[in-house]
Amino acid sequence: MNKCRFQKELSSYIDNQLPEQDRRNLEEHIKTCSSCTQELKQLRLVQDAVRKWQAPEPGAFFEHAVKEEIAGGARERGATEMKTKTMTRWIPVGVLTSILLVAFAGLLLKSGYFNTALTRIALENKQAAATKTKEQEKTLTDKISLAAQAPILARTDLKSFVAKEERLGYDYEGTVTGGWDQYQQVGEFNTEQYNRIYDNEFLMAKDNPLSTFSIDVDTASYSNIRRFLNSNQLPPKDAVRIEEMINYFSYDYPQPKGDEPFSVTTEVAGCPWNKDHQLVLIGLQGKNVETANLPPSNLVFLIDVSGSMNTPNKLPLLKSAFKLLVDQLRPQDRISMVVYAGSSGLVLDSTSGDQKQVILQAIDNLKAGGSTAGGEGIKLAYEIAKKNLMKDGNNRIILATDGDFNVGISSDGELIRMIEEKRNDGIFLTVLGFGMGNYKDAKMEQLADKGNGTIAYIDNLLEAKKVFVSGLSGTLLTIAKDVKIQVEFNPTKIKAYRLIGYENRMLKKEDFNDDKKDAGEIGAGHSVTALYEVVLADSKEEFANVDDLKYQQVTTKPSKELMTVKLRYKEPDEDVSKLITKELSDTPVKAMSENMNFATAVAEFGLILRDSQYKGDSSYKDVMERAKTSIGKDTYGYRAEFIRLVEIAELLTGGTN
C-alpha cells in the first residue's frame, strides 16, 4: 500500500509549524483520507505520552554524554577515535522514533545502558570490518558528519579525516585521524529547525485579482544566512526568507506627513532576471523617533541560561549584547530580569535605568546549566511585565534564547496559545536568537509573530549594536500594529503576478477587513519593502488557470491603473484599523531608483540561494553589479557587507547558481 504524500506533514501539523494555507489544505485532506486520520491519531497518542514524561533535555545531557564517552578513549590514545555506528545508531528514523528518542535518552543514560551499548556496537564494528568495501567508505563519511546544515568548519574536509583501508589499515572501530579539536568540530550534533517554505506561485489576475499579506520587519533570516556564509557554507534553502533579507536594509523612502505613522511608495521597473516580466515595489517608511523622545520603557529581559546556551556564541554573546542596551537606558526606563533553565526565576526586580551597575552586575552573574523550561519562563515574564505595566509607556519582553524549549509548556501549540492570550494586555515581544547547531528558527519565528513582536538573530556583537543602539527606536517602539497589505490587480493590464517572499505571511482576502486577524507590527524608523513580479496582459506566456464559470460572468471595467494598493493598520493602543489607499497607474517604465536597484539585487540573491524555480536568468555577477551601483550612503557598511557575502556564495558554488 502506497504511503499518502501528506503523511510527511503530519508531525509539523500537530506542532503547529505548518504555514496557515498548508494547514488548511491538510485539514481538508484529512477529512477524506483514512490513512492520514489513523496516522494523526497515533502521533497524538505518542505526543501526549511524551509530554507527560517531562524528559531531560537531550542537548544538555544526552548529547554531551555521547561525546564524552567517545572523547574519553580518544584522549587516552592521543588521537580522536569515533565509533561511527555508535553515532549513527542514535540518528532517529521516522517520526515516531524521533519523538521517542528524546523521551528515552535520559533513561538510557541513567540506567547505564549507554556504556553497554558502546561495547556491544564496537564488537559489531569489528565483525563488520572484514566485509567493508571501498564503496562503503562514502556512506561512512556521510554518517560521521551527522549534521546536514550547521556551520562546522571541519565538515567540508571530512573525507581527509576518515581512515583509508589501503593507507592506514582500516581497523575495526573506524579511526578518524587528527587531533581532539578536529573531532569536536566533526562530532557536533545538529538539530536546527526551519519551517518548509514553498515559493509563492504565479496567479492569474482574472481568477485571483486580490493578493493579501501581513507585513514583516523581521531580520533574523539575513543575519543567519551571514552566519552560514562566514562559516564557508551555503545556508539551507528553508533558512532563506527573501522578505527578511530585503527588510534587513534601510531604504531612502520619504518620511510620512501629518499624523500618518508611515509613508507609502510604489515603483515599477523591468525584471532583471526575466526580461519578459516587470517588478512592482511597495515600500513603507515608518516615522522616525529619536531615542531621547521615546516613551518610558518597562522592559523584561527573559534570558535562557540552560545548558544548551553554554557556548561562546550564545550566553557570553548574549550578555555583551544586553550590556549595549543597558548603556542606552534612561532614568525613566525600568528593567526586570527573568531567567529560565530547569526552572524559572526573577533575578532582578524592576529597576530604574539609572541603576546601571546593579543591572550590569545581574547580567555578569548569569551562568548556563540545566534543562530548558522556556514556557515557564515566558509565563513568569508576562506576569512581571503586567505587574509593572506603564499605561503610556512601552511594555516589552525581550526573549533571548536558542529556542530549544523542551520542559514545561514546551509544545509550540501551548506556547503560542499562551502568548496570544497575553498580548491582549498591551505587552509586546521581541525575540533574539543565538547560537548554532540546535537553533530553533521555526519555533522562535512563531513566538514573535503571535506575540505582536519581531525576531532578530544575533550572530556577532555588531548585529547586537544594530538592534540595541542604531536601531533602538525601532526595536523598542511600535508605531503601528496589525499592518496588512491588499493589492488588487487590474486583469486588463496584468495577466499574472507573484509575491516574492512573505510565504508564511499570506492572508485570506477576507482577513484584510477583519480587525480580529493578527498581522505584523512596524517600529519607529523601520522600512518595509515588498516586490511583486508581474506579467503584462498582452503576454503569450501560459499559466495555470481554471475553466470559465458556468453560472457567473466575470466582467472588467476599463481603467488605466495597473493596480490598487490598500493598507490597514492600528495605532498601538487601538483595536479599530485605519485604511490607506493608493493607485498605481500604467505609465512608461523608467530606470530603477537606487532603492529598487538594491532591493531587487537582494531579492535575486535570495532566489539563487533558494535555487528557486523562478530565479530565471539570475546570476551572482548581476547581483553584485546592481548592488555596487546602488550602495548609497551606507552609513554602517551593511550594503558593502552584502556584496562581500555574495562573493563568498559565488566562491562556494564555483560561480554557478
N, C-alpha and C positions, 0 to 999 in steps of 0.2 A: 504493500500500500504506500503510495507516494505521500510524503510529508507536505502538509499545506505550507505554502510560502509565507503565510502570515505568522506562523508559529514563532519565527525568529524575533518578532517584535513584541511578543507577549511579556517577556521579562521586563522590557523597558516600559510597557504599558502599566504593569502593576506597581512600578516605582514612580509613576507619573513623569517619565522622562521623554515621552513622545511629544513632538510638536502638536499643536491643537488640531490641525487638519488631519494629520496621520491618526491621532487618537479617535477622531470621529469616524474616519474610514474604517478603522479596525473594529470599532464597536458595532458598526453596521454589518461588517463581515461576520463577526462572532454570532450574531443572531441567526445566521443561516448555515453555520459550519459546526457540526457536532464535534469534529476533531479538535478544533481550537477551543470550543467550550469545555471539553474534558481536560485539555491541557491546562487551561486557565484555572480550573478548579484545583488541579494538582499543585500548580505553582502557588496558589493562595494558601493551601494547606501547609506547604513547606515554609512559606514566608511567615505564617502565623507561628509555627513551631519554633523557627529560628528567633523570631522577635521575643518570644517568651524566655529564651535561653539567656540572654544578656552575655554573650560570649566575649572573651577578652579581645582586644584589638590585635589583628594579625600583624599590622605594620609595626607595632611596638614590641610585641613579644615573639610571635611565631616566626616572622621573617628574620628577626635578629638571631633567634636560636638556630635557625637553619644555617645562617652564615657563620656563627661561632663554632658550630660542630665541624663544619668543613675547614674553617680557618685554623682551628687548633692543630690539626695534623700538618697543615701547611707550614705553620710557624716552626714546628719541631724539625721538619725536614729541610728548612731553609729555602723552600720553593713552594709555589702555590699548586696544590693538587685539588682538582674539582671532580667529584664523583658525579658524572653527568646524569646517570639515571636517577640518582638521589634527587637532583633538582627537577628533572622532567616528571618524576612521579607526582610532584606537587602542582603541576600545571593543571588547572581544572578543565574537565571535558564535559561540555554541555551545561545547560542552565542549572539543573538540579545539583550537579557536583559542585558548581561554583558557589552555590548558596551554602551547601553543607560543609564545604571546606572551611569557611570562616567559623562555623559553629564548632567543628570538631578539633580545630587546631590547638586550642588551649588544653583540651582534654588529653590529646596525644602527648603534648609536652609534659604535662603534669604526671601522667602515668608512666613515663619512661619509655613509651612505645618508640619514640623517635630514635633513641640510641640503638635499640634492637633493629629497627628498620635499616639504619646505616650499615650495620654489619651484614644483614641479610642481602641488601642490594649490592654491596661490594662483592659478595660471593657470586651473585648472579652475573655481575660485570665480568668477573674473572672467567666464568664459564662461557660467556658470550664472546670474549675477546678472540678465541680461536677461530671463530667463523666470521669475524668482522672483515669487511671488504673495503676497498678504497672508495667504492661508490657510496658507502655509508658515511664516509667522512664528512660530506657536506651536511647530511642530516644531523650529525653530531654537533657541527658548528652552529647550525640553526637552533638546536635545543639549548646549547650552553648560553646563547645570548639572551634567552628568556624574554626580555622586554623588546617590544617591537618599536616603541616610539620615544622613550625618554632619552634626552641627550646624554649619552655616555661616551666619553672620548674614545675608549678602547674598542667600542663596538664595531667600528668600521674596519679595524685591523685585526679582528678576532681570529682569522684563519692563521695568522702568524704565531698565535699563542697555542694552537692546538697541535699536539704531538703528531708527527707523521710516522706511520709504521716503518717505512723504508729507511728513515733517517735516525729515529730515536728509539726504535724498538718499542712499539706501542704496547704499554703494559695493561694489566687487567683493570686498573682503576681509571684509565684515561687521563693522562697527565697533561696539565696546561702549564707551559713553561712561562717564566717571568717572575717578577717579584710580587710581594704581597699587595703593593699598590695597584698592580695590574689586575689582580684578582678582584679587588674591591670594585674596580670600575666595571668589570665584566659581569660580576655576580649580583649586581643590584637588581632588586625586584622592581617591576614597573606595573603600577595599577592605575595609571592616569585614565580618566574617563572623559569622553567628549560625546555630545549628542550627535547622531547622524544628521547630516544636512543634505537635503535634496534640492538642487538648483531650481529656482522658480522657472517655469516653462513659459514659452510664448503663448499668449492667449489672443484669440480673435476678438477684436474690439466690438464687432457686431453682436457677438454672443455674450461677451463679458466686458461691458463698457466701463465697469467700476472696479478700481483697484484700491483696497483699503488696508492700511497697516499702521502699527504703532511706531513712533519714533524710537531711536536707540542712541544714547550718548555713551554707552559702554565703550571701553577701550582695551579690555583685557586681551582680546584676541591678538591685537597687534604686538603688544609687548611680549606675549607668549611666543608668537612667531619669531620675534627678535631673539628670544632666549634659545630657540632651536638653531637658528642660523648662526648665532655667535658660538654655538657648540658644534658648528660644521655639520649640521644635519638639516634636512628639509622637514618642515612640520607635517604632522598627519593632516590629511585633507579636511577632516572634520574639525580641526582646530582653527581653520581659516574661515572667519566670518567677515566677509568683504565690507559690510557696513561699518564694523568696528575698526577696520583698517582705515577706511576713509575718514571716519569721525575722530580718529586719534589726532588729526591735524586741525589747526585753526585756519579759517579762510577769511578773506577780506570782504565779507558781506557788510552792507550798511547797518548801522545801529537803528533800532526801532524808533519810531516817532510817537510822541504823545504818551498815552498810558499803556500801549501795547507792550507785552513782555518780550516780543521778538519780531523781527522783520522777516519778510518772505521774498526770496529772489528766485527767478526762473531763467533758464537759458537753453537754447537748442543749438546743436552743432553736429557735424558728421561723426560717425563712429570709427575710431582709429583701427579697430580690429575686424571691421566688416564694412567695406566701402558702400554697400547697398543699404545700410541701416543708418539711423540717426540716434543721437543721445539727447535726452532731456534731463536737465539738472534742476532739482528743487532744493533750495538752501534756506535754512532758518538761522538767524543770528540772535542769540539771547542778549538781553540788556546787560551791559557791564555794571558791576557794583564794586567799588573799591573796598578792600579788606577792612579799612577803618570804618566804613559805613555799614558793615554787616550788622544785622540784629544780634543781640546776645545769644550765645550758643549753650545749650545743655547737651553735652556730649557724653556718651558712654562708650569707653573702649572695651570691646569684647574680644579677649585675646586667647587664642588656642595655645596652651602650654603642654599639650600631650606629648608622648614620646616621639611621635612622628615629626614633631617640629624641631627636634634636636639635631639640626644640621646648619652649617653657616649661612645658607641662603634662605633659611626660614626664621627661627626666633631671633638670632642675632641681627639679621637684616631688619626684621620687624621692629625691634627695639630702637634701632637707629632711625627708622622711618618715623615712628611716633615721636621721637625727640624733636624732629623737624617741625612737627605740628605744634608741639608744646611751645616752641620758640615763638610761634605766631599768636599765642593766646593773649587775650586782654583781661583786665580785672573783672569785667562783666561776664566773661565766659566761665562756665563751670564744667569740671571733668570728674567722671566716676570711672572706675576700672573694675571690670569683672573678668575673671579667668576661669577656664574650664579645662579639666583633664579627666581623671576618673570621676570627679565631682566638680561642681561649680562653686565659686565663692566670690564675695566682694572684697577686693584687696585695697581699694581706695574709694572712700565715700565721697560724695560731691564736694569738690574742692575748687576754689576760685582760681582763675587763670594767672593771678599774680603770685601764687604759691608754687612757682616753677620748680624749686628744689625738692619740695615734697613730692610733686608729680614725677619728676625725673628719678628720684630715689625709688619710688614704687616700680617704675619701669626697669631700673637696673636690677631689682631684686627678683625679676621673673626668671624662672628656670623650667626646663622641659622635663616631663616624665609622666608616665601613666597612660591610660586609655583615653578615649575621646567622647566625653558626654556633651557633645555640641548642642543638642536640643535643650538640655537642662540649662546650659549657659545662656542660650538665646532667651529662654523664658525669664531667667533672672535679670538679664539686661533690660528687657522691656519693662519689668517691674520697677527697676531703678530709674529708668528714663521717665516713666509715668509719675513716679513719686516726686521727681524734681522738675516736672514739666514747666516750661516757660510759655505762658499764654501767647505772647507776641514775639517769641524767640524761635530759634532754630533748634528743634529737638531731633537728635540723630544718634543712632547706634552705628559705630564703626567696627565691623567684624573683620578680624584678621586671622586667617587660617589657611591650611592646605585643602580644607574641605572634607577631610577624612572623618566624618561623623559615623560612629558605629555603636555607641552605647547610649541608653536613654531614649529620648524621642529621636529615633535615628532614620526612619524611613522618610523618603522625600515627601510623600503624601502628608504625613503627620506634621513635619516641619512647615510645609507650605501652608497648610490649613491654619496653624497657629499664627504664622506671620500675617496671613490675610486678615485674621481677626484683630491683631494688634495694630496694624497700620491705620485702622479707623480712629486710633487715639491721637493721630497727628504726629506720629513718630516715624521718621524716615530711616532707611537702612542703606549704608554704604558697605560693600563687601570688597575686601582686599585679599587677593590670592598670593600665596608664597610657595616657593619650592618646586621640586620636580620629582618624578618617579611615582608619586601617589597623588598628584594634583588632581582634584575632582572639579574640573571646569564645569561640567554639566550641572552638577548639584548647586554650585555657588551662583551660576547664572540664574537659575530658577529662583533662588532665595532673594537675590537682588531685584529681579523682575516683580515678584509678588510683594516685596516689602517697600514699594514706592522708592526704589533706590537704584544705584548703579554699581557696576563691578569694574575694578581695575586689577591688573596683575603687576606685582612689584618684582621685577627681575634684577634691579640694581638700585643704588641709592639715588641716582639721577632721576629715575622714574618716581621714586618717593618724593623727590623735590618737585617734580611736575604736578603731582597730586596734592601735596600738602603746602606748597609755597607758591609757585607761579600760578597754579590753578586752584588755589584755596577757595576763592569765592564760588566757583562752580561746584567744587566738592561739597561745600557746606550749605549753600543757599539754593534751594529750589525756587525758581521764579514761575514755573507753570507745571502742572501735573496732568496726567491722563491726556497727553498730547497725541492726537490721531490725525492722519492724513488720508483723504479720499480723493482720488483722481478720476474724473470722468473723461474718457477718450471719445472724440468725435469720429465715428466709423466712416464718415465720408472723407476724412483726412488721414486717419490711422487705420491700417489693416490689422496689425498685431503689435503687441508690446510685451515686455517682461521687465519686472523689477529686479535690479541687480542687488543681491543680498537681502537682508531682512527676512530670511526664510522662516525663522522662528518668531517673527513679529507680525505675521499676517493675521488679519481680522476678517470676519464675515462682513458683508456690506451693511447688514443691519446693526452691527456693533458701533458704527460711526455715530449714530444718533442716540445710542444707549449710554446715558451718563453713569450707569452702574458698571459698565465694562471698563476694566483696568487697562491702562496704557502707560507709555513711558513718560519720564519726567525730564525737564531741561533745567540746567543750573545756570546761574549768573555767568554771562560771558561765553557760554557754550555755543558752538555752532553745530548744526545737523545738516548732513547732505545726503540726498537720495538721487540715484541715477536710474532712469528708465531707458532701455534700448527699444527703439520703435521702428516699425516697418511701415512705410507710407502706403496709402490706399491703392496707388497705381502699380504696386509691385506685383510681379508674376510669381513670387515665392509662395509655396503652398504650406499651410499649417493645418493641424488637426482641427476639425470643426464638427458640427452636428447638422442633421437634416433640418430643413425648414420646418417650422411649426405648422401643424395641421389646422389648429383652431384659433391661432392668433397670427396677426401680421405685424411685423416689426417695421415701423416707419422711421425715417430720419428727417431732421429739419436742416435746411441749408444754413451753413454758418462758415465764417472764415476762421473760426477758432480751432486750434488743434485739440485743446483740452481745457478743462476747468479744474483748478486745484482748490480743494476745501480743507480747512484745518479746524479742529475743535480742541479746546484746552480749558482747563480750570485754573483759577487762582489757587495757590497752595492751601488756603483755608476755606475754599468754597466747594460746593457739591454740584453746582449747575455750570455747564460748559458754555463757552462763548465760541462764536463762529467767525472765521476769516475766509473770504473767497477771493480767488484771483484767476483771471482768464489768461490763456496763453494763445496769442494769435499766430496764424500761419504766415510768417514773414520770411524773407530770404535768409538762409543760414549764413551766419558770419563766422569769422575765425574765433576759436575758443579764447575765452578770457583766461587769465592766469589761474584763477580759481578752478575753472573747469579743466584746464590742461593738467593741473596737478592731480585733481580728484580722479580723472579718468586714468592717469598713469598708475595710481594706487589700485584702482579697480582692476585694471588689466593685469597687474602683478598678482592680485588675488585670484583672478581667473586661471593664471598659469599655475600657481601653487595648488589650486584645487583640481587642476587638469580638467577644467570644466568643458562639457560638450559644446559650450557656447563661446569658447575662447577664440574661435576663428583664426585670424592671422596674427594673434598676439605673439610678441617676442620680447625677450629681455632687452634687446637693443632699443626697440621702440619705447619701452617703459622708461629706460634711462635717459633717452634723448628728450622726451617730453618733460620728465621730472627736472632735468638740468636747465631747461629753458623757462621753468616756472618756479624756481626755488624761492623767489621773492626776498623779503627781508630776513626771514628765517632767524629770528632773534635768538632762539635757544638751540639752533642747529638740528632740529628734528628732521627737516626735509633733506639736509645733507646726509644725515644718518640713513635715511630711507634709501638713497642712491647706493650707499655702501652695502646695505643689506641685499639689494637687488643684484649687485655684483657678486656677493657671496653665493647667492642662489644660482646664478649663472655658472659659476665655477663648479659648484657641487653637481650640476647636471651636465657639465661639459658643453654648455652653450645651447643645449637643446631644451625645448619646452613641451 
